[in-house]
Amino acid sequence: MLNISNNPILKEIDFSTFKSAKNIFNKNYYKALNKFLLVFALLGIILLFLPWTQNITGNGLITTLSPEQRPQDIQSQIPGRVEEWFVIEGDLVKKGDTILRISEVKSEYFDDRLIERTNLQITAKTSSVNAYQFKVEALNRQIVALKQERVLKTAQTENKLLQSKLKVKIDSIEFEAAKTNIKIAERQYERTETLQREGISAVKDVEEKRLKLQETQAKLISQENKLLAAKNEVLNARLELTVIGAMFADKISKSQSDMFTAKSSGFDAEVQVSKLENNNSNYKVRSGLLFVTSPQDGYITKAIKGGIGGTFKEGESLVGIMPQKYDLAVETFVRPIDLPLLHIDEKVRVQFDGWPAIVFSGWPNVSYGTYGAKVIAIERFISNNGMYRVLLAPDETDHTWPEAIRVGSGARTIALLEDVPIWYELWRQLNSFPPNYYQPESGKEGKSEAKK
């Protein structure tokens, strides 16, 4: 049948007598096929020289432009127990609206009059602080009085010392006078006694002189005793000055010690007042945290901690919320080898999941169902998936993005680069070469201006 045998069947049978054989062995249809192949080859060659836009494709997700507009979970700052829900999933809440009410699970916060009792403690401790301040003021006055008394006592004792010194001088003079008088009395007695032996004076005169001598001796002894007493008074006055200084120093030191003790106790009381006020403020804030409120306008997406009576820890997510107003963006990921080809404000085409599209990545002009975007941020550090994250915002000069798209849905991105012939792109793809490195128009202009 394939006519490959050494004994061809054509020599045995005449096929020209068969109608089907005439149609099969007629070679006129080869001419049409050859023409078709020729035209197809010409078109293929022409197609190889058509322009092709190099591109970088990536897959990503729809997100929001601002971090504060992205979906978030609301957590509780304190541990608690779910008591009452005020919303259901899908509700629109305004900023500050109550989402749920919780109760305390720690025993130290069970007292309903905790804030009131803390205020009473603050009042009592404040009165204690005032009492210590009054005590410090009283001790200060006492110290001032003691210092004044010390000055007066010291002045009085110094006067007494001065009087004693003057008395010593007087007694010294009188003592010297007594010495002189006894010398005179002795000479007079000796002269009278001599005259009596010579018979000139009477015995009576001798006796009078002896009596006067004895009186003068007694007076000398008395003056010496007074002088010693005066000197003793000087020593006593000096000793009294020392005693006064030591006594008042002890009294003043004791008062100062009491004052410093009162100040220290007052400072401790102030510290306790500050701690109580701090606790009171914390209690007031904590009582406000028993109602979980919405941080912004948005929709309740999911009750993470459902039910009534369930307990949770601080920082545990309770409910998810999606902001009501948000600006859409697309986060896509590119390979590290393609990262140098992307620049800020570069044009990108985006295809959203769920929107029909006919995409020719190399011919963006004939693509259908894609939307314009531009690069606004390029991540500085590689992501966990081994690629770099790029954030895209809507292109105001292109078609508006669909209103029905939601945050979190998928998107496919195409970053448009240089225009090259198709044959070059096929050759690049076969050799696994990266797209051509290029600079944006603004960068090229800057280089040309720099050269000028």
C-alpha positions in Angstrom: 0.0 0.0 0.0 2.9 2.2 0.6 4.5 1.1 -2.7 7.8 0.2 -1.1 8.0 -3.4 -2.1 10.4 -4.7 -4.8 7.4 -5.9 -6.7 5.3 -2.8 -7.1 1.6 -3.4 -7.6 1.4 -0.8 -10.3 2.9 -3.2 -12.8 0.1 -5.7 -12.1 -2.9 -3.5 -11.8 -4.0 -0.5 -13.9 -5.3 2.0 -11.4 -6.4 4.4 -14.1 -9.5 2.5 -14.5 -10.6 3.3 -11.0 -12.2 6.7 -10.2 -10.8 7.0 -6.7 -7.3 6.2 -8.0 -7.6 9.0 -10.5 -8.4 11.5 -7.6 -5.6 10.2 -5.4 -2.8 10.0 -7.9 -3.7 13.4 -9.4 -0.8 15.7 -8.3 -2.5 19.0 -8.9 -3.4 19.5 -5.1 0.4 19.6 -4.3 0.6 22.9 -6.0 -2.0 24.5 -3.6 -0.1 23.1 -0.6 3.2 24.4 -1.9 1.6 27.8 -2.3 0.2 27.7 1.2 3.6 26.7 2.7 5.3 29.4 0.7 2.9 32.1 1.9 3.2 30.7 5.5 7.0 30.8 5.3 6.9 34.4 4.0 4.5 35.4 6.8 6.7 33.7 9.4 9.8 35.6 8.1 7.9 38.9 8.2 6.6 38.0 11.6 10.1 37.5 12.9 10.9 41.1 12.1 7.8 42.5 13.8 8.4 44.6 17.0 8.0 42.7 20.3 7.9 44.5 23.7 10.1 42.8 26.2 8.4 42.3 29.6 8.7 41.0 33.1 5.7 39.0 34.3 4.8 38.4 37.9 2.0 37.2 40.1 0.7 39.1 43.1 -2.2 40.2 45.2 -4.4 43.2 45.5 -3.7 45.2 48.5 -4.1 48.9 49.7 -1.8 51.8 49.0 -1.6 53.0 52.6 -0.7 50.6 55.5 -3.5 52.0 57.6 -6.1 51.0 55.0 -5.2 47.3 55.0 -7.3 44.6 56.7 -6.4 44.2 60.4 -7.3 42.2 63.5 -8.4 44.0 66.6 -6.7 42.8 69.8 -7.4 43.4 73.4 -4.7 45.1 75.5 -5.7 43.2 78.6 -6.7 39.5 79.2 -10.4 39.0 79.7 -13.6 37.1 79.1 -16.1 37.8 76.3 -19.4 39.0 77.8 -21.5 40.5 75.0 -21.3 41.2 71.2 -22.7 44.3 69.7 -22.0 43.5 66.0 -22.3 40.7 63.5 -20.1 39.8 60.6 -20.5 42.2 57.7 -21.7 45.2 59.8 -20.4 48.6 59.0 -19.0 50.3 62.1 -17.8 53.8 62.7 -14.6 54.8 64.5 -15.2 54.4 68.2 -18.2 52.1 67.9 -18.4 49.4 70.5 -17.8 45.9 69.1 -17.9 43.8 72.2 -17.8 44.0 76.0 -15.4 42.0 78.1 -14.9 41.4 81.8 -11.8 41.0 84.0 -10.3 37.6 84.7 -7.6 38.7 87.2 -8.7 38.7 90.9 -7.0 42.0 91.7 -9.4 43.9 89.4 -12.6 42.2 90.6 -13.6 45.0 93.1 -16.3 47.3 91.6 -15.2 50.2 93.8 -11.5 49.8 93.0 -11.1 53.3 91.7 -13.1 54.8 94.6 -11.0 53.0 97.2 -7.8 54.0 95.5 -8.9 57.6 95.6 -9.4 57.3 99.4 -5.9 55.9 99.7 -4.6 58.8 97.7 -6.4 61.3 99.9 -5.0 59.6 103.1 -1.5 59.5 101.8 -1.7 63.1 100.6 -2.7 64.1 104.2 0.2 62.1 105.5 2.5 64.1 103.1 1.0 67.4 104.4 1.5 66.2 108.0 5.2 65.5 107.3 5.6 68.9 105.7 4.1 70.6 108.8 6.5 68.6 111.0 9.4 69.6 108.9 8.4 73.3 109.2 8.0 72.9 113.0 11.4 71.3 113.3 12.9 74.1 111.2 11.4 76.7 113.6 12.8 74.7 116.5 16.2 74.7 114.9 16.1 78.4 114.4 15.0 78.9 118.0 17.8 76.7 119.3 20.4 78.6 117.2 19.1 81.9 118.6 19.2 80.6 122.1 22.7 79.3 121.6 23.7 82.8 120.4 22.2 84.4 123.5 23.6 81.8 125.9 27.0 82.1 124.3 26.9 85.9 124.6 25.8 85.7 128.2 28.5 83.2 129.1 31.1 85.3 127.3 30.0 88.3 129.3 30.3 86.2 132.5 33.8 85.1 131.4 34.8 88.7 130.8 33.5 89.7 134.2 35.4 86.9 135.8 38.6 88.0 134.0 38.0 91.6 135.2 37.4 90.3 138.7 40.7 88.4 138.5 42.5 91.6 137.6 40.8 93.5 140.5 41.6 90.7 142.9 45.1 90.5 141.6 45.6 94.3 142.3 44.1 93.9 145.7 46.3 90.9 146.4 49.4 93.0 145.4 48.1 95.8 147.6 47.7 93.4 150.5 51.3 92.2 149.9 52.5 95.8 150.1 50.4 96.4 153.3 51.9 93.4 155.0 55.4 94.6 154.2 54.6 98.0 155.7 53.0 96.4 158.7 56.0 94.2 159.3 58.4 97.2 159.1 56.2 99.2 161.4 56.1 96.3 163.9 59.8 95.8 163.8 60.4 99.6 164.3 58.0 99.7 167.2 59.5 96.6 168.7 63.0 98.1 168.5 61.8 101.4 170.0 60.1 99.4 172.8 63.4 97.6 173.6 65.1 100.9 173.7 62.4 102.2 176.1 61.1 104.8 173.7 57.8 103.1 172.8 55.4 101.5 175.2 54.4 97.9 175.1 50.9 99.0 174.1 52.2 100.4 170.8 54.0 97.1 170.1 50.9 95.1 170.7 48.9 97.4 168.4 51.4 97.0 165.7 51.4 93.2 166.2 47.6 93.2 165.9 47.7 95.3 162.8 50.3 93.0 161.3 48.1 90.0 162.0 45.1 91.8 160.5 47.2 92.6 157.4 48.3 88.9 157.1 44.7 87.8 157.4 43.6 90.3 154.7 46.4 89.0 152.4 45.2 85.5 152.8 41.6 86.6 152.1 42.7 88.5 149.0 44.6 85.5 147.8 41.6 83.4 148.3 39.4 85.8 146.4 42.0 85.8 143.5 41.9 82.0 143.3 38.1 82.1 143.4 38.0 84.6 140.6 40.4 82.5 138.5 38.2 79.5 139.2 35.2 81.5 137.9 37.1 82.2 134.7 37.7 78.5 134.2 34.1 77.8 135.0 32.9 80.3 132.4 35.2 78.8 129.8 33.9 75.4 130.7 30.3 76.7 130.5 31.0 78.0 127.0 32.2 74.6 125.9 29.2 72.9 127.5 26.8 75.4 125.8 28.3 74.7 122.4 28.1 70.9 122.9 24.6 71.0 124.4 23.1 73.1 121.6 25.0 71.3 118.9 23.4 68.0 120.3 20.0 69.6 120.4 20.3 71.1 116.9 21.7 67.9 115.5 18.8 65.9 117.0 16.2 68.4 115.6 18.0 68.3 112.2 17.9 64.5 112.3 14.2 64.5 113.1 13.7 67.0 110.3 15.5 64.8 107.8 13.6 61.7 109.0 10.4 63.6 108.5 11.5 64.7 105.0 12.4 61.1 104.1 9.1 59.9 105.4 7.4 62.6 103.4 9.2 61.7 100.3 8.3 58.0 100.8 4.7 59.1 101.2 4.9 61.2 98.0 6.3 58.1 96.2 3.4 56.1 97.5 0.9 58.8 96.4 2.5 58.8 92.9 2.2 55.0 92.8 -1.4 55.2 93.9 -2.2 57.9 91.3 -0.4 55.9 88.6 -2.4 52.8 89.6 -5.6 54.9 89.7 -4.9 56.2 86.2 -4.2 52.7 85.0 -7.4 51.5 86.6 -9.4 54.2 84.8 -7.8 53.3 81.5 -8.3 49.6 82.2 -12.0 50.1 82.9 -12.3 51.8 79.5 -10.6 48.8 77.9 -13.5 46.6 78.9 -15.2 47.8 75.8 -13.4 46.9 72.5 -14.1 49.7 70.0 -13.4 50.1 66.3 -10.2 52.0 65.5 -11.6 53.3 62.2 -14.6 53.2 59.9 -14.9 49.7 58.3 -16.7 46.4 57.9 -16.5 43.5 60.4 -15.1 40.7 58.4 -14.8 37.9 60.9 -15.3 37.2 64.6 -12.1 35.4 65.4 -13.0 34.8 69.1 -16.6 33.8 68.9 -19.1 32.9 71.5 -19.8 34.1 75.0 -17.7 33.3 78.0 -14.5 32.5 76.2 -11.3 33.8 77.8 -8.3 35.2 75.9 -4.9 36.6 76.7 -3.7 40.2 76.1 -2.7 40.8 72.4 -4.9 37.9 71.2 -6.9 38.8 68.0 -10.7 39.0 68.6 -12.2 40.3 65.4 -11.1 41.2 61.9 -12.0 44.6 60.3 -11.7 45.9 56.8 -11.5 49.8 56.4 -14.4 51.3 54.6 -12.3 53.6 52.4 -9.1 52.4 50.8 -6.9 53.1 47.8 -6.2 49.9 45.8 -2.7 48.8 44.9 -1.1 45.6 43.7 1.9 43.9 45.3 3.7 41.7 42.9 7.0 39.8 43.1 9.9 39.7 40.5 13.0 37.6 40.3 16.3 39.1 41.5 17.6 38.9 38.0 14.8 41.2 36.8 15.0 43.7 39.6 17.5 46.1 38.0 15.1 46.5 35.0 12.4 48.0 37.2 12.3 51.7 38.1 10.0 54.0 40.0 7.0 55.4 38.0 7.5 52.7 35.3 4.3 51.6 33.5 2.9 48.1 34.2 -0.1 46.3 32.9 -2.3 44.4 35.4 -4.7 41.5 34.8 -7.1 40.9 37.7 -8.5 37.5 38.6 -12.2 37.2 37.7 -12.0 39.8 34.8 -11.8 38.2 31.3 -8.8 39.3 29.4 -7.0 38.5 26.2 -3.3 39.2 26.9 -0.5 39.5 24.4 2.4 40.3 26.6 4.6 41.3 23.8 1.9 43.4 22.0 0.2 45.4 24.8 -1.7 47.5 22.3 -3.8 44.6 21.2 -4.3 43.2 24.7 -7.8 43.4 26.2 -8.9 43.4 29.8 -5.7 44.7 31.3 -5.4 47.9 33.3 -2.6 50.4 33.7 -0.5 50.7 36.8 2.8 52.3 37.8 5.6 51.3 40.2 5.7 53.4 43.4 7.9 51.3 45.6 10.5 48.5 45.3 11.5 46.5 48.3 15.0 46.9 49.5 15.3 43.4 50.9 14.4 40.1 49.4 11.2 38.4 50.6 10.8 34.9 52.1 9.8 33.5 48.7 13.2 34.5 47.2 11.8 37.3 45.1 11.5 41.1 45.5 8.2 42.7 46.3 7.1 45.6 44.1 4.1 47.8 44.9 2.0 49.2 42.1 -0.6 52.0 42.1 -3.3 52.8 39.5 -2.2 54.8 36.5 -4.3 57.9 36.4 -3.7 58.3 32.7 -5.2 54.8 31.9 -8.6 53.2 32.4 -10.0 53.2 35.9 -9.6 49.9 37.8 -12.9 48.0 38.3 -14.8 48.9 41.4 -15.8 45.4 42.2 -12.3 44.0 42.9 -11.5 43.2 46.5 -8.4 43.3 48.6 -6.7 39.9 48.6 -7.7 38.7 45.1 -5.0 37.6 42.7 -3.4 39.7 39.9 -1.0 39.1 37.1 1.4 41.9 36.2 3.3 42.7 33.1 6.1 45.3 33.2 6.8 46.6 29.7 10.4 47.1 28.7 12.2 47.7 25.3 10.8 47.0 21.9 12.9 44.4 20.0 12.2 42.1 16.9 10.5 38.8 17.6 13.5 36.9 16.2 15.7 38.6 18.9 13.2 37.7 21.6 13.1 34.1 20.5 16.8 33.9 20.5 17.0 35.5 24.0 14.4 33.1 25.4 16.2 30.0 23.9 19.4 31.1 25.5 17.8 32.1 28.8 19.2 35.6 28.6 17.6 38.4 30.7 15.8 41.2 29.0 17.8 44.2 27.8 19.0 46.5 30.6 17.8 50.0 30.0 17.3 53.3 31.7 14.0 55.3 31.7 13.7 58.3 29.4 14.3 60.7 32.3 17.6 58.9 33.1 18.7 59.0 29.4 18.0 62.7 29.2 19.9 63.3 32.4 22.9 61.4 30.9 22.8 63.4 27.7 22.6 66.6 29.6 25.5 65.6 31.7 27.6 64.9 28.5 26.8 68.4 27.2 
